Amino acid sequence: MKEFYPYIRCSLCNGFFIDATTITECLHTFCKSCIVKHFFYSNRCPNCAIVVHQTQPLYNIRPDRQLQDIVYKMVPYLEEGERIQMCTFYKERGLVVPKPVVVPATLPVKPQKQKQKDLMPQSVFTIPPELDVSVMLEFVGPDGVFLLQPLERKYVRVSGEATIRHVELFIRRKMELSPNLQVDVVCGEHLLEQCQSLREVRNTMGENALQDGMLVLHFGIVLPGQ
């Protein structure tokens, strides 16, 4: 049994797979809750460090129900224990325990030929075509400076028509900055003007401003009088 552990354990929590979820780019599998939490801080696979998606890695994950069924069959009482924990979680919070989904029986239907591209399960996420610029925001300054709220999510995908002013407003809102603090946005060694669009910055700076296809912008916080 132990020789199969590497194939049915999540490398993030070191437990057996629960809601096994696979990254389509590299086919590494994790617990659903583990990989979703990981993607809140990173866009790379925890195992091989491949870029899963420039800004929305959740687009490229799929449930692996067959693997989850195998895990439940190989590990006695795992499914029952997980169900008990879920019921306890909902009852302690006064919530209605979700009922298991029952698939109604249907008459056999003659299978129809499908194109090869239709056989791949599709993500429930879609990227609007107008969001054509992926941005990575990097803070420049010492950790914990001014005791500010950290920028938890530094990967964003926006329209190329958005300006540096929009980026500044986004940073101010997420970091809860005081109006008397100045935000400087830099690309490479160039201090950017608020009126510049992201598409203009990307086209002007070229490949040197990109990392894994993302436009890298550094920003700093300046105190009044500095």
Residue pairs with C-beta under 8 A, 6 or more apart in sequence:
1 74
4 74
8 16
8 17
8 67
8 70
8 71
8 74
8 75
9 15
9 16
9 17
10 16
10 17
10 18
10 29
10 30
10 31
10 34
11 28
11 30
11 46
11 47
12 30
12 31
12 34
12 35
12 38
12 46
13 31
13 34
15 31
16 71
16 75
16 78
17 29
17 30
17 31
17 67
17 68
17 71
18 31
18 32
18 33
18 68
18 82
19 31
19 32
19 33
19 63
19 68
20 29
20 30
20 31
20 32
20 63
20 64
20 65
20 67
20 68
20 71
21 29
21 30
21 31
21 32
21 35
21 61
21 62
21 63
21 64
22 28
22 29
22 61
22 62
22 63
22 64
22 67
23 29
23 30
23 35
23 45
23 52
23 57
23 60
23 61
24 60
24 61
24 62
25 45
25 50
25 51
25 52
25 53
25 60
26 45
26 47
26 48
26 50
26 52
28 45
28 46
28 47
28 48
29 64
29 67
30 38
30 46
32 63
35 46
35 61
36 58
38 46
39 52
39 57
39 58
40 152
40 153
41 152
42 57
43 51
43 52
43 53
43 54
43 55
43 57
43 155
44 50
44 51
44 52
44 57
45 52
51 212
51 213
52 60
52 61
53 59
53 60
54 134
54 155
54 157
54 212
54 213
54 214
55 134
55 135
55 155
55 156
55 157
55 214
56 125
56 127
56 157
58 125
59 123
59 125
59 127
60 123
61 123
62 121
62 123
71 78
72 78
72 79
86 97
86 98
87 97
90 96
90 97
90 98
91 97
127 157
130 159
131 157
131 158
131 159
132 159
132 160
132 199
133 157
133 158
133 159
133 160
133 162
133 198
133 199
133 202
133 215
134 155
134 156
134 157
134 213
134 214
134 215
135 155
135 156
135 157
135 158
135 167
135 198
135 214
135 215
135 216
135 217
136 154
136 155
136 211
136 214
136 215
136 216
136 217
137 151
137 154
137 155
137 156
137 167
137 171
137 217
137 218
137 219
138 154
138 216
138 217
138 218
138 219
139 150
139 151
139 218
139 219
139 220
140 186
140 218
140 219
140 220
141 220
141 221
145 221
146 181
146 221
146 223
148 175
148 176
148 177
148 221
149 174
149 175
149 176
150 175
151 171
151 174
151 175
152 174
153 174
155 214
156 170
158 166
158 198
159 198
160 197
160 198
160 199
160 202
161 197
161 198
161 199
162 197
162 198
163 194
163 195
163 196
163 197
163 198
164 185
164 192
164 193
164 194
164 195
164 196
164 198
164 201
165 194
165 195
167 185
167 198
167 217
167 219
168 183
168 185
168 194
168 219
171 177
171 183
171 219
172 183
177 183
177 221
180 224
181 221
181 222
181 223
181 224
182 221
182 222
182 223
182 224
183 219
183 220
183 221
183 222
184 191
184 219
184 220
184 222
185 191
185 192
185 217
185 218
185 219
186 192
186 217
186 218
186 219
186 220
187 201
187 205
187 209
187 215
187 216
187 217
187 218
188 205
188 208
188 209
190 205
192 201
192 217
198 215
201 209
201 215
201 217
202 209
202 210
202 215
205 215
209 215
209 216
210 216
